[in-house]
């Protein structure tokens, strides 16, 4: 019979999953909201000139 607690203790995620998590969480890609905010800021700064 499988001892679930022992198997959980031995578990470690594969390296690819860890690398994928790091890439996803540390990725600083702009989304559409960021792009629109930047465009709005640029338009407003040009109006003030």
N, C-alpha and C positions, 0 to 999 in steps of 0.2 A: 504494500500500500504506500502511496506517496504521502510524505510528510510535508504538508503545505507550508508550514512555518519555516522548515529548513530550506525549502526551495526558494521562498521569498528572500531569505537571508543571502542566498547565493546569487540572486538576480542582480545584473547590472545592465543598463541599457547599452545597445550597440553604439559604437563611436559615430556612425552616420547620423543617428537621431540627435545626439548631443551637438554635433556640428550644425545640423539643420536648425536646431533651436537657437543656437548662437547667431546664425546668419539671419534668422527671422527677427529675433528680438533686438539685435544690434544694427539692423538695416535702417538707414536714415533716408529712405526714398520718400519723396514728397507725394502726398495724395492730392486729389483734386481740390480739397479745401485749402491746402497750403498754397497751391498754385493760384487759386482765386484770391486769397488774401494778399499774396505778393503783387498780383496785377492791380488790385484795388489800391494798395499802398503806392504803387508807382504812378497810378493815374492821379491820386490825390496830391502827391508831391509835385507833379507837373502843373496842376491847377494852381498851386501856391506860388509858383515862380513868376 
